[in-house]
Amino acid sequence: MGKIVIGSGDWVFVLTGAGISAESGLPTFRASDGLWAGHRVEDVCTPEALELNPALVWQFYSERRAQGAKADPNPAHIALTELEAKLGDRFFLCTQNVDDLHERAGSKRLVHMHGELAKSRCEDECGQPPVTDRAVYTSLDEVGRCACGARLRPHIVFFGEIPLEMERIQREIGRATLMVVVGTSGSVYPAANYVQWARQGGARTVYVGPEPPLNAHAFTNVVEGKAGEVLPGLFVVET
């Protein structure tokens, strides 16, 4: 397809998923085999797993931290940063990813709806804000404590928990005139609903990824290809 024209009155909402990080070499969760980096999701990414085996949960996320530190932003991350620079406050990025590749590429107007790998928060949810934590722990004894005394947990939204910043996300979708979805399968909710919400508000909707998502019918345009190859040069911003 041709270029996507962004007019002077457009507000752009971008949703990114695991596919954009996969192009930087980070593994994705695939529901078809129920495994994430060789682990059952139930064993490392649920509240029950944290309660039953916190050492394994922390081992898993420490490994993800070590792996994430070796990855670099790819051309798709850079393209979104450049688009934000042109649009300013008319740009908003919501990512399902927990890595910091968007930030390292320069993105500023974004939220991590599933949490952030480089942060930790109170295991007892005492109300203290998350803290920056990039440590790679080799044992549970090394994990720090909250000011309240409870052990820290990864600042990750586990399966069964409510995604973060939903009110802000819904507000941004409500004013968007263009939604761009990159590298997400359309199988994880509530993110898979975002395109429907945007369409209900009259927004154009564009999907970019190597294959059509499960909710492809909800998009006005589906652009097949790697995000790092498609996104650079896809948009024309009118002034």
Secondary structure, DSSP 8 states (H G I E B T S, - for coil): ---EEE-TT--EEEEE-HHHHHTTT----BTTTTEETTEEHHHHSSHHHHHH-HHHHHHHHHHHHHHHHH----HHHHHHHHHHHHHGGGEEEEES--SSHHHHHT--SEEETTEEEEEEEETT--S---EE-----SSGGGS-B-TTS-BEEEEE--TTS--TTHHHHHHHHHH-SEEEEES--S-STTGGGHHHHHHHTT-EEEEEESS--TTGGG-SEEEES-HHHHSTTTEEE--
